Amino acid sequence: MRTHPVHEGEFRNGLPFIKIGEGRPLLVLGGLSATHTNPTGFDRRMQLRIDPHR
């Protein structure tokens, strides 16, 4: 599996985002949650395993 640079940040309205690689944007909306944070732990590892170039 290839690795891509991972960058974190926030949109102007405060919603967090994770940017992986380069190219056209792909927006993934996670499940509903009371907290608006980037995933951590196991959830983060699984989300970062997605490779759209496979």
PDB file as gemmi writes it, atoms N, CA and C in Angstrom:
CRYST1    1.000    1.000    1.000  90.00  90.00  90.00 P 1                      
ATOM      1  N   MET A   1       0.844  -1.170   0.000  1.00  0.00           N  
ATOM      2  CA  MET A   1       0.000   0.000   0.000  1.00  0.00           C  
ATOM      3  C   MET A   1       0.894   1.238   0.000  1.00  0.00           C  
ATOM      4  N   ARG A   2       0.558   2.197  -0.843  1.00  0.00           N  
ATOM      5  CA  ARG A   2       1.297   3.458  -0.878  1.00  0.00           C  
ATOM      6  C   ARG A   2       0.876   4.338   0.291  1.00  0.00           C  
ATOM      7  N   THR A   3       1.798   5.166   0.744  1.00  0.00           N  
ATOM      8  CA  THR A   3       1.449   6.128   1.785  1.00  0.00           C  
ATOM      9  C   THR A   3       1.385   7.515   1.167  1.00  0.00           C  
ATOM     10  N   HIS A   4       0.460   8.295   1.627  1.00  0.00           N  
ATOM     11  CA  HIS A   4       0.256   9.665   1.155  1.00  0.00           C  
ATOM     12  C   HIS A   4       0.425  10.609   2.335  1.00  0.00           C  
ATOM     13  N   PRO A   5       0.910  11.828   2.079  1.00  0.00           N  
ATOM     14  CA  PRO A   5       0.988  12.799   3.176  1.00  0.00           C  
ATOM     15  C   PRO A   5      -0.398  13.088   3.742  1.00  0.00           C  
ATOM     16  N   VAL A   6      -0.482  13.206   5.049  1.00  0.00           N  
ATOM     17  CA  VAL A   6      -1.748  13.492   5.729  1.00  0.00           C  
ATOM     18  C   VAL A   6      -1.638  14.868   6.379  1.00  0.00           C  
ATOM     19  N   HIS A   7      -2.602  15.737   6.067  1.00  0.00           N  
ATOM     20  CA  HIS A   7      -2.648  17.082   6.645  1.00  0.00           C  
ATOM     21  C   HIS A   7      -3.995  17.268   7.330  1.00  0.00           C  
ATOM     22  N   GLU A   8      -3.977  17.879   8.504  1.00  0.00           N  
ATOM     23  CA  GLU A   8      -5.215  18.165   9.230  1.00  0.00           C  
ATOM     24  C   GLU A   8      -5.416  19.668   9.315  1.00  0.00           C  
ATOM     25  N   GLY A   9      -6.673  20.070   9.401  1.00  0.00           N  
ATOM     26  CA  GLY A   9      -6.977  21.490   9.538  1.00  0.00           C  
ATOM     27  C   GLY A   9      -8.445  21.687   9.842  1.00  0.00           C  
ATOM     28  N   GLU A  10      -8.875  22.934   9.752  1.00  0.00           N  
ATOM     29  CA  GLU A  10     -10.284  23.282   9.967  1.00  0.00           C  
ATOM     30  C   GLU A  10     -10.753  24.204   8.867  1.00  0.00           C  
ATOM     31  N   PHE A  11     -11.992  24.007   8.439  1.00  0.00           N  
ATOM     32  CA  PHE A  11     -12.620  24.936   7.511  1.00  0.00           C  
ATOM     33  C   PHE A  11     -12.919  26.231   8.259  1.00  0.00           C  
ATOM     34  N   ARG A  12     -13.285  27.262   7.539  1.00  0.00           N  
ATOM     35  CA  ARG A  12     -13.586  28.555   8.181  1.00  0.00           C  
ATOM     36  C   ARG A  12     -14.700  28.470   9.207  1.00  0.00           C  
ATOM     37  N   ASN A  13     -15.630  27.519   9.023  1.00  0.00           N  
ATOM     38  CA  ASN A  13     -16.741  27.391   9.970  1.00  0.00           C  
ATOM     39  C   ASN A  13     -16.393  26.505  11.168  1.00  0.00           C  
ATOM     40  N   GLY A  14     -15.138  26.039  11.251  1.00  0.00           N  
ATOM     41  CA  GLY A  14     -14.701  25.267  12.409  1.00  0.00           C  
ATOM     42  C   GLY A  14     -14.751  23.764  12.257  1.00  0.00           C  
ATOM     43  N   LEU A  15     -15.309  23.248  11.170  1.00  0.00           N  
ATOM     44  CA  LEU A  15     -15.351  21.801  10.983  1.00  0.00           C  
ATOM     45  C   LEU A  15     -13.969  21.283  10.607  1.00  0.00           C  
ATOM     46  N   PRO A  16     -13.522  20.214  11.264  1.00  0.00           N  
ATOM     47  CA  PRO A  16     -12.195  19.686  10.983  1.00  0.00           C  
ATOM     48  C   PRO A  16     -12.174  18.898   9.676  1.00  0.00           C  
ATOM     49  N   PHE A  17     -10.979  18.804   9.074  1.00  0.00           N  
ATOM     50  CA  PHE A  17     -10.820  17.978   7.887  1.00  0.00           C  
ATOM     51  C   PHE A  17      -9.468  17.279   7.930  1.00  0.00           C  
ATOM     52  N   ILE A  18      -9.372  16.189   7.170  1.00  0.00           N  
ATOM     53  CA  ILE A  18      -8.116  15.487   6.955  1.00  0.00           C  
ATOM     54  C   ILE A  18      -7.907  15.451   5.445  1.00  0.00           C  
ATOM     55  N   LYS A  19      -6.772  15.911   4.992  1.00  0.00           N  
ATOM     56  CA  LYS A  19      -6.442  15.911   3.565  1.00  0.00           C  
ATOM     57  C   LYS A  19      -5.382  14.838   3.330  1.00  0.00           C  
ATOM     58  N   ILE A  20      -5.659  13.955   2.368  1.00  0.00           N  
ATOM     59  CA  ILE A  20      -4.749  12.862   2.063  1.00  0.00           C  
ATOM     60  C   ILE A  20      -4.376  12.942   0.596  1.00  0.00           C  
ATOM     61  N   GLY A  21      -3.103  13.055   0.286  1.00  0.00           N  
ATOM     62  CA  GLY A  21      -2.641  13.051  -1.093  1.00  0.00           C  
ATOM     63  C   GLY A  21      -2.989  14.315  -1.844  1.00  0.00           C  
ATOM     64  N   GLU A  22      -3.057  14.170  -3.167  1.00  0.00           N  
ATOM     65  CA  GLU A  22      -3.332  15.297  -4.049  1.00  0.00           C  
ATOM     66  C   GLU A  22      -4.414  14.907  -5.050  1.00  0.00           C  
ATOM     67  N   GLY A  23      -4.868  15.881  -5.813  1.00  0.00           N  
ATOM     68  CA  GLY A  23      -5.865  15.593  -6.841  1.00  0.00           C  
ATOM     69  C   GLY A  23      -7.212  16.198  -6.510  1.00  0.00           C  
ATOM     70  N   ARG A  24      -8.218  15.739  -7.248  1.00  0.00           N  
ATOM     71  CA  ARG A  24      -9.570  16.259  -7.052  1.00  0.00           C  
ATOM     72  C   ARG A  24     -10.069  15.935  -5.653  1.00  0.00           C  
ATOM     73  N   PRO A  25     -10.799  16.872  -5.024  1.00  0.00           N  
ATOM     74  CA  PRO A  25     -11.287  16.628  -3.665  1.00  0.00           C  
ATOM     75  C   PRO A  25     -12.381  15.562  -3.631  1.00  0.00           C  
ATOM     76  N   LEU A  26     -12.372  14.799  -2.565  1.00  0.00           N  
ATOM     77  CA  LEU A  26     -13.414  13.820  -2.287  1.00  0.00           C  
ATOM     78  C   LEU A  26     -13.842  14.062  -0.855  1.00  0.00           C  
ATOM     79  N   LEU A  27     -15.097  14.360  -0.656  1.00  0.00           N  
ATOM     80  CA  LEU A  27     -15.621  14.652   0.671  1.00  0.00           C  
ATOM     81  C   LEU A  27     -16.297  13.413   1.224  1.00  0.00           C  
ATOM     82  N   VAL A  28     -15.854  12.988   2.393  1.00  0.00           N  
ATOM     83  CA  VAL A  28     -16.459  11.848   3.071  1.00  0.00           C  
ATOM     84  C   VAL A  28     -17.089  12.366   4.346  1.00  0.00           C  
ATOM     85  N   LEU A  29     -18.393  12.213   4.458  1.00  0.00           N  
ATOM     86  CA  LEU A  29     -19.104  12.662   5.664  1.00  0.00           C  
ATOM     87  C   LEU A  29     -19.256  11.481   6.608  1.00  0.00           C  
ATOM     88  N   GLY A  30     -18.682  11.618   7.788  1.00  0.00           N  
ATOM     89  CA  GLY A  30     -18.758  10.544   8.771  1.00  0.00           C  
ATOM     90  C   GLY A  30     -20.134  10.451   9.398  1.00  0.00           C  
ATOM     91  N   GLY A  31     -20.277   9.495  10.286  1.00  0.00           N  
ATOM     92  CA  GLY A  31     -21.544   9.313  10.985  1.00  0.00           C  
ATOM     93  C   GLY A  31     -21.862  10.489  11.893  1.00  0.00           C  
ATOM     94  N   LEU A  32     -23.088  10.539  12.323  1.00  0.00           N  
ATOM     95  CA  LEU A  32     -23.509  11.612  13.223  1.00  0.00           C  
ATOM     96  C   LEU A  32     -22.863  11.414  14.579  1.00  0.00           C  
ATOM     97  N   SER A  33     -22.390  12.493  15.142  1.00  0.00           N  
ATOM     98  CA  SER A  33     -21.711  12.435  16.429  1.00  0.00           C  
ATOM     99  C   SER A  33     -21.914  13.758  17.160  1.00  0.00           C  
ATOM    100  N   ALA A  34     -21.834  13.708  18.461  1.00  0.00           N  
ATOM    101  CA  ALA A  34     -21.961  14.937  19.252  1.00  0.00           C  
ATOM    102  C   ALA A  34     -20.671  15.751  19.224  1.00  0.00           C  
ATOM    103  N   THR A  35     -19.563  15.125  18.848  1.00  0.00           N  
ATOM    104  CA  THR A  35     -18.280  15.831  18.781  1.00  0.00           C  
ATOM    105  C   THR A  35     -17.868  16.006  17.326  1.00  0.00           C  
ATOM    106  N   HIS A  36     -17.348  17.157  17.019  1.00  0.00           N  
ATOM    107  CA  HIS A  36     -16.892  17.448  15.663  1.00  0.00           C  
ATOM    108  C   HIS A  36     -15.366  17.476  15.665  1.00  0.00           C  
ATOM    109  N   THR A  37     -14.779  16.282  15.649  1.00  0.00           N  
ATOM    110  CA  THR A  37     -13.330  16.155  15.656  1.00  0.00           C  
ATOM    111  C   THR A  37     -12.910  15.126  14.614  1.00  0.00           C  
ATOM    112  N   ASN A  38     -11.645  15.159  14.246  1.00  0.00           N  
ATOM    113  CA  ASN A  38     -11.128  14.136  13.351  1.00  0.00           C  
ATOM    114  C   ASN A  38     -11.066  12.807  14.095  1.00  0.00           C  
ATOM    115  N   PRO A  39     -11.184  11.700  13.381  1.00  0.00           N  
ATOM    116  CA  PRO A  39     -11.146  10.400  14.038  1.00  0.00           C  
ATOM    117  C   PRO A  39      -9.789  10.139  14.685  1.00  0.00           C  
ATOM    118  N   THR A  40      -9.795   9.302  15.703  1.00  0.00           N  
ATOM    119  CA  THR A  40      -8.560   8.922  16.390  1.00  0.00           C  
ATOM    120  C   THR A  40      -8.529   7.412  16.555  1.00  0.00           C  
ATOM    121  N   GLY A  41      -7.383   6.895  16.932  1.00  0.00           N  
ATOM    122  CA  GLY A  41      -7.249   5.476  17.246  1.00  0.00           C  
ATOM    123  C   GLY A  41      -7.588   4.566  16.080  1.00  0.00           C  
ATOM    124  N   PHE A  42      -8.343   3.503  16.388  1.00  0.00           N  
ATOM    125  CA  PHE A  42      -8.698   2.486  15.395  1.00  0.00           C  
ATOM    126  C   PHE A  42      -9.487   3.086  14.237  1.00  0.00           C  
ATOM    127  N   ASP A  43     -10.439   3.959  14.548  1.00  0.00           N  
ATOM    128  CA  ASP A  43     -11.264   4.582  13.503  1.00  0.00           C  
ATOM    129  C   ASP A  43     -10.394   5.357  12.517  1.00  0.00           C  
ATOM    130  N   ARG A  44      -9.419   6.088  13.015  1.00  0.00           N  
ATOM    131  CA  ARG A  44      -8.521   6.865  12.142  1.00  0.00           C  
ATOM    132  C   ARG A  44      -7.686   5.934  11.258  1.00  0.00           C  
ATOM    133  N   ARG A  45      -7.135   4.873  11.855  1.00  0.00           N  
ATOM    134  CA  ARG A  45      -6.333   3.942  11.056  1.00  0.00           C  
ATOM    135  C   ARG A  45      -7.148   3.332   9.924  1.00  0.00           C  
ATOM    136  N   MET A  46      -8.377   2.970  10.199  1.00  0.00           N  
ATOM    137  CA  MET A  46      -9.216   2.361   9.164  1.00  0.00           C  
ATOM    138  C   MET A  46      -9.572   3.373   8.073  1.00  0.00           C  
ATOM    139  N   GLN A  47      -9.852   4.616   8.431  1.00  0.00           N  
ATOM    140  CA  GLN A  47     -10.196   5.620   7.435  1.00  0.00           C  
ATOM    141  C   GLN A  47      -8.997   5.989   6.568  1.00  0.00           C  
ATOM    142  N   LEU A  48      -7.805   5.987   7.136  1.00  0.00           N  
ATOM    143  CA  LEU A  48      -6.620   6.332   6.367  1.00  0.00           C  
ATOM    144  C   LEU A  48      -6.142   5.196   5.480  1.00  0.00           C  
ATOM    145  N   ARG A  49      -6.704   3.987   5.648  1.00  0.00           N  
ATOM    146  CA  ARG A  49      -6.342   2.858   4.786  1.00  0.00           C  
ATOM    147  C   ARG A  49      -6.989   2.945   3.425  1.00  0.00           C  
ATOM    148  N   ILE A  50      -7.968   3.811   3.248  1.00  0.00           N  
ATOM    149  CA  ILE A  50      -8.653   3.961   1.959  1.00  0.00           C  
ATOM    150  C   ILE A  50      -7.662   4.432   0.913  1.00  0.00           C  
ATOM    151  N   ASP A  51      -7.553   3.699  -0.198  1.00  0.00           N  
ATOM    152  CA  ASP A  51      -6.646   4.081  -1.279  1.00  0.00           C  
ATOM    153  C   ASP A  51      -7.486   4.222  -2.549  1.00  0.00           C  
ATOM    154  N   PRO A  52      -7.857   5.439  -2.932  1.00  0.00           N  
ATOM    155  CA  PRO A  52      -8.726   5.628  -4.102  1.00  0.00           C  
ATOM    156  C   PRO A  52      -8.050   5.286  -5.418  1.00  0.00           C  
ATOM    157  N   HIS A  53      -6.740   5.023  -5.408  1.00  0.00           N  
ATOM    158  CA  HIS A  53      -6.013   4.732  -6.647  1.00  0.00           C  
ATOM    159  C   HIS A  53      -5.862   3.242  -6.902  1.00  0.00           C  
ATOM    160  N   ARG A  54      -6.549   2.392  -6.170  1.00  0.00           N  
ATOM    161  CA  ARG A  54      -6.466   0.936  -6.362  1.00  0.00           C  
ATOM    162  C   ARG A  54      -7.386   0.481  -7.442  1.00  0.00           C  
TER     163      ARG A  54                                                      
END                                                                             
